[in-house]
Amino acid sequence: MKISIERATLLKAVGQAQSVVERRNTIPILANVLIEADGADVTFR
């Protein structure tokens, strides 16, 4: 799947997700952001 998104929009969403991602984690999966696309919606978790 390919998506196209404006840089400013992507940076804003990643910045918000980054604010809750723990910097010093013991479980590597907690250092990542999940991007889900469903139709016209994109969700960052």
The first five atom37 places (N, CA, C, CB, O) and aatype in JSON, in Angstrom:
{
  "aatype": [12, 11, 9, 15, 9, 6, 1, 0, 16, 10, 10, 11, 0, 19, 7, 5, 0, 5, 15, 19, 19, 6, 1, 1, 2, 16, 9, 14, 9, 10, 0, 2, 19, 10, 9, 6, 0, 3, 7, 0, 3, 19, 16, 13, 1],
  "atom_mask": [
    [1, 1, 1, 1, 1],
    [1, 1, 1, 1, 1],
    [1, 1, 1, 1, 1],
    [1, 1, 1, 1, 1],
    [1, 1, 1, 1, 1],
    [1, 1, 1, 1, 1],
    [1, 1, 1, 1, 1],
    [1, 1, 1, 1, 1],
    [1, 1, 1, 1, 1],
    [1, 1, 1, 1, 1],
    [1, 1, 1, 1, 1],
    [1, 1, 1, 1, 1],
    [1, 1, 1, 1, 1],
    [1, 1, 1, 1, 1],
    [1, 1, 1, 0, 1],
    [1, 1, 1, 1, 1],
    [1, 1, 1, 1, 1],
    [1, 1, 1, 1, 1],
    [1, 1, 1, 1, 1],
    [1, 1, 1, 1, 1],
    [1, 1, 1, 1, 1],
    [1, 1, 1, 1, 1],
    [1, 1, 1, 1, 1],
    [1, 1, 1, 1, 1],
    [1, 1, 1, 1, 1],
    [1, 1, 1, 1, 1],
    [1, 1, 1, 1, 1],
    [1, 1, 1, 1, 1],
    [1, 1, 1, 1, 1],
    [1, 1, 1, 1, 1],
    [1, 1, 1, 1, 1],
    [1, 1, 1, 1, 1],
    [1, 1, 1, 1, 1],
    [1, 1, 1, 1, 1],
    [1, 1, 1, 1, 1],
    [1, 1, 1, 1, 1],
    [1, 1, 1, 1, 1],
    [1, 1, 1, 1, 1],
    [1, 1, 1, 0, 1],
    [1, 1, 1, 1, 1],
    [1, 1, 1, 1, 1],
    [1, 1, 1, 1, 1],
    [1, 1, 1, 1, 1],
    [1, 1, 1, 1, 1],
    [1, 1, 1, 1, 1]
  ],
  "atom_positions": [
    [[0.85, -1.17, 0.0], [0.0, 0.0, 0.0], [0.89, 1.23, 0.0], [-0.97, 0.0, 1.22], [1.91, 1.27, 0.7]],
    [[0.52, 2.22, -0.77], [1.23, 3.5, -0.78], [0.26, 4.59, -0.37], [1.83, 3.79, -2.18], [-0.91, 4.58, -0.74]],
    [[0.77, 5.53, 0.42], [-0.03, 6.7, 0.78], [0.76, 7.95, 0.43], [-0.42, 6.69, 2.3], [1.99, 7.91, 0.32]],
    [[0.07, 9.03, 0.26], [0.69, 10.32, 0.0], [0.15, 11.29, 1.04], [0.41, 10.82, -1.46], [-1.06, 11.42, 1.22]],
    [[1.07, 11.97, 1.74], [0.67, 12.88, 2.8], [1.61, 14.08, 2.81], [0.66, 12.16, 4.18], [2.8, 13.94, 2.55]],
    [[1.08, 15.24, 3.12], [1.91, 16.44, 3.19], [2.88, 16.32, 4.36], [1.04, 17.71, 3.34], [2.54, 15.79, 5.42]],
    [[4.09, 16.81, 4.16], [5.14, 16.72, 5.18], [4.71, 17.35, 6.51], [6.41, 17.39, 4.68], [4.91, 16.76, 7.57]],
    [[4.12, 18.52, 6.45], [3.71, 19.23, 7.67], [2.67, 18.42, 8.45], [3.14, 20.61, 7.33], [2.72, 18.36, 9.68]],
    [[1.75, 17.8, 7.74], [0.72, 16.99, 8.39], [1.35, 15.77, 9.05], [-0.34, 16.55, 7.36], [0.99, 15.41, 10.18]],
    [[2.28, 15.13, 8.35], [2.96, 13.95, 8.91], [3.78, 14.33, 10.14], [3.87, 13.31, 7.85], [3.73, 13.63, 11.15]],
    [[4.52, 15.43, 10.06], [5.34, 15.85, 11.2], [4.49, 16.18, 12.42], [6.18, 17.06, 10.82], [4.88, 15.87, 13.55]],
    [[3.34, 16.79, 12.21], [2.46, 17.12, 13.33], [1.95, 15.85, 14.0], [1.27, 17.97, 12.85], [1.97, 15.75, 15.23]],
    [[1.51, 14.87, 13.21], [0.99, 13.62, 13.76], [2.08, 12.82, 14.46], [0.35, 12.78, 12.66], [1.86, 12.29, 15.55]],
    [[3.25, 12.73, 13.86], [4.36, 11.99, 14.47], [4.82, 12.7, 15.74], [5.54, 11.83, 13.47], [5.17, 12.04, 16.72]],
    [[4.83, 14.0, 15.73], [5.22, 14.77, 16.93], [4.29, 14.51, 18.09], [0.0, 0.0, 0.0], [4.73, 14.39, 19.23]],
    [[2.99, 14.43, 17.82], [2.03, 14.14, 18.88], [2.22, 12.72, 19.4], [0.59, 14.33, 18.37], [2.16, 12.5, 20.61]],
    [[2.43, 11.77, 18.51], [2.66, 10.39, 18.94], [3.97, 10.27, 19.7], [2.65, 9.43, 17.73], [4.06, 9.53, 20.68]],
    [[4.99, 10.99, 19.26], [6.3, 10.93, 19.9], [6.25, 11.44, 21.34], [7.31, 11.74, 19.1], [7.03, 10.99, 22.18]],
    [[5.35, 12.36, 21.62], [5.27, 12.92, 22.96], [4.83, 11.89, 24.0], [4.32, 14.1, 22.98], [5.06, 12.09, 25.19]],
    [[4.21, 10.8, 23.57], [3.78, 9.78, 24.52], [4.6, 8.5, 24.43], [2.32, 9.45, 24.29], [4.4, 7.58, 25.22]],
    [[5.52, 8.43, 23.46], [6.39, 7.25, 23.34], [7.51, 7.39, 24.35], [6.96, 7.11, 21.88], [8.19, 8.41, 24.41]],
    [[7.69, 6.36, 25.14], [8.7, 6.38, 26.2], [10.11, 6.35, 25.6], [8.51, 5.19, 27.16], [10.38, 5.54, 24.71]],
    [[10.98, 7.22, 26.07], [12.34, 7.3, 25.52], [13.22, 6.15, 26.01], [12.98, 8.64, 25.88], [13.98, 5.57, 25.24]],
    [[13.13, 5.84, 27.27], [13.95, 4.76, 27.84], [13.05, 3.55, 28.08], [14.64, 5.2, 29.18], [12.46, 3.4, 29.15]],
    [[12.96, 2.72, 27.08], [12.07, 1.57, 27.22], [12.88, 0.29, 27.26], [11.05, 1.53, 26.08], [13.99, 0.22, 26.75]],
    [[12.31, -0.71, 27.86], [12.96, -2.01, 27.92], [12.4, -2.95, 26.85], [12.79, -2.63, 29.3], [12.98, -3.99, 26.57]],
    [[11.28, -2.58, 26.27], [10.65, -3.39, 25.23], [10.72, -2.6, 23.92], [9.16, -3.77, 25.61], [10.06, -1.56, 23.81]],
    [[11.49, -3.06, 22.93], [11.69, -2.29, 21.7], [10.41, -1.87, 20.98], [12.51, -3.09, 20.76], [10.38, -0.79, 20.38]],
    [[9.36, -2.66, 21.03], [8.13, -2.32, 20.32], [7.51, -1.03, 20.84], [7.12, -3.46, 20.44], [6.77, -0.36, 20.11]],
    [[7.8, -0.65, 22.08], [7.24, 0.56, 22.66], [7.9, 1.83, 22.12], [7.38, 0.52, 24.17], [7.44, 2.94, 22.4]],
    [[8.98, 1.68, 21.35], [9.68, 2.83, 20.79], [9.19, 3.18, 19.39], [11.16, 2.56, 20.75], [9.74, 4.08, 18.75]],
    [[8.17, 2.5, 18.91], [7.7, 2.68, 17.54], [6.31, 3.29, 17.5], [7.7, 1.36, 16.8], [5.6, 3.34, 18.5]],
    [[5.96, 3.76, 16.32], [4.63, 4.33, 16.08], [3.95, 3.48, 15.02], [4.72, 5.84, 15.62], [4.54, 3.19, 13.97]],
    [[2.72, 3.07, 15.28], [1.94, 2.28, 14.33], [1.1, 3.24, 13.49], [1.04, 1.24, 15.05], [0.37, 4.07, 14.03]],
    [[1.2, 3.11, 12.17], [0.4, 3.92, 11.25], [-0.59, 3.0, 10.57], [1.3, 4.67, 10.21], [-0.21, 2.07, 9.86]],
    [[-1.89, 3.27, 10.78], [-2.95, 2.46, 10.18], [-3.73, 3.31, 9.19], [-3.9, 1.88, 11.27], [-4.07, 4.45, 9.47]],
    [[-4.0, 2.74, 8.01], [-4.8, 3.43, 7.0], [-6.06, 2.63, 6.75], [-3.99, 3.63, 5.67], [-6.01, 1.41, 6.56]],
    [[-7.2, 3.32, 6.75], [-8.49, 2.69, 6.5], [-9.31, 3.63, 5.62], [-9.23, 2.35, 7.84], [-9.89, 4.6, 6.11]],
    [[-9.34, 3.32, 4.35], [-10.06, 4.21, 3.43], [-9.35, 5.55, 3.36], [0.0, 0.0, 0.0], [-8.18, 5.62, 2.99]],
    [[-10.05, 6.61, 3.7], [-9.47, 7.96, 3.68], [-8.89, 8.37, 5.03], [-10.51, 8.97, 3.24], [-8.38, 9.48, 5.17]],
    [[-8.97, 7.48, 6.03], [-8.5, 7.8, 7.38], [-7.13, 7.2, 7.64], [-9.5, 7.3, 8.42], [-6.84, 6.08, 7.23]],
    [[-6.27, 7.96, 8.32], [-4.96, 7.48, 8.75], [-4.88, 7.72, 10.25], [-3.79, 8.21, 7.98], [-5.15, 8.82, 10.72]],
    [[-4.5, 6.68, 11.0], [-4.41, 6.76, 12.45], [-2.98, 6.46, 12.9], [-5.4, 5.77, 13.12], [-2.36, 5.51, 12.42]],
    [[-2.46, 7.28, 13.8], [-1.14, 7.07, 14.39], [-1.34, 6.59, 15.81], [-0.27, 8.37, 14.34], [-2.07, 7.21, 16.59]],
    [[-0.68, 5.49, 16.16], [-0.77, 4.95, 17.53], [0.6, 4.66, 18.06], [-1.63, 3.68, 17.58], [0.75, 4.21, 19.19]]
  ]
}
